[in-house]
């Protein structure tokens, strides 16, 4: 197998030829059909996540086909199409797992962060944490849904019944969430980096009611979803929501939030964070995808060009997601 390996913080990924991995008890070996590049992969590369281990094969928006199963695996069977998301393991017995909050597990494992991920031709995953998928789905178009889609979905659900929703940072997650919002009948306001006319036009093409700079929408919001990893957007979002409004931070890592006056939080405004995802999130989201008619915007890169894909993501050159395709399927 070919794996693109991050050997240390800040290093470029390098190719390594390895034997095909053997699945252990409860695990499956998966042939990777496509793997999208996520902003969280940049945080792993930059050393922003204290739980990350090195060397590591990043990648946690994986679509693949099961090739082999270890002992004790009933599902998925070899030949099944599956997704492999960020949450790759939960202990199953801590207070959070016991109450349906495995995303807060005290002893979790994360794909492409604490265990090798999908920037490779093959990977091993815990069978119980794979996502069953329709084999007819296009793996290239589906890959971004495994994190941008799932985390966006969880973030949106935390917004409650908000009628007007502001999306701060219009990238891979927001372009999916915008489509779900429009299908649900919500009004969408897209807030981008100042002067990013291409992103604003992209948002309008997906049905946004308004798109403009992040200094503020033209009317108060019921909820603001912050996907950009910029802590200064949290006070800005609080300023934009009406009384009782919610600000939900959808990024796994955000720069420090600057001090702000209590008046921005008064009026029963609230700030929440999203931590990881659950398998229930995956079930509900992938049940929604065909009904909402979600279409992802993607750009293909051969697996060996992973560093170019990461660089494009980092400089904001992508409106949508970069998707890596192993060489034999390019």
HELIX and SHEET records of a PDB file:
HELIX    1   1 UNK A   39  UNK A   46  1                                   8    
HELIX    2   2 UNK A   97  UNK A   99  5                                   3    
HELIX    3   3 UNK A  102  UNK A  104  5                                   3    
HELIX    4   4 UNK A  127  UNK A  129  5                                   3    
HELIX    5   5 UNK A  139  UNK A  142  1                                   4    
HELIX    6   6 UNK A  143  UNK A  146  5                                   4    
HELIX    7   7 UNK A  148  UNK A  158  1                                  11    
HELIX    8   8 UNK A  172  UNK A  184  1                                  13    
HELIX    9   9 UNK A  197  UNK A  205  1                                   9    
HELIX   10  10 UNK A  232  UNK A  240  1                                   9    
HELIX   11  11 UNK A  262  UNK A  264  5                                   3    
HELIX   12  12 UNK A  279  UNK A  292  1                                  14    
HELIX   13  13 UNK A  303  UNK A  305  5                                   3    
HELIX   14  14 UNK A  306  UNK A  314  1                                   9    
HELIX   15  15 UNK A  327  UNK A  329  5                                   3    
SHEET    1   A 2 UNK A   2  UNK A   5  0                                        
SHEET    2   A 2 UNK A  14  UNK A  17 -1                                        
SHEET    1   B 5 UNK A 122  UNK A 126  0                                        
SHEET    2   B 5 UNK A  27  UNK A  36 -1                                        
SHEET    3   B 5 UNK A  61  UNK A  69 -1                                        
SHEET    4   B 5 UNK A  81  UNK A  84 -1                                        
SHEET    5   B 5 UNK A 130  UNK A 132 -1                                        
SHEET    1   C 4 UNK A 122  UNK A 126  0                                        
SHEET    2   C 4 UNK A  27  UNK A  36 -1                                        
SHEET    3   C 4 UNK A 321  UNK A 325 -1                                        
SHEET    4   C 4 UNK A 298  UNK A 302  1                                        
SHEET    1   D 2 UNK A  87  UNK A  89  0                                        
SHEET    2   D 2 UNK A 109  UNK A 110 -1                                        
SHEET    1   E 6 UNK A 210  UNK A 213  0                                        
SHEET    2   E 6 UNK A 187  UNK A 192  1                                        
SHEET    3   E 6 UNK A 164  UNK A 168  1                                        
SHEET    4   E 6 UNK A 221  UNK A 226  1                                        
SHEET    5   E 6 UNK A 241  UNK A 249  1                                        
SHEET    6   E 6 UNK A 270  UNK A 273  1                                        
END                                                                             
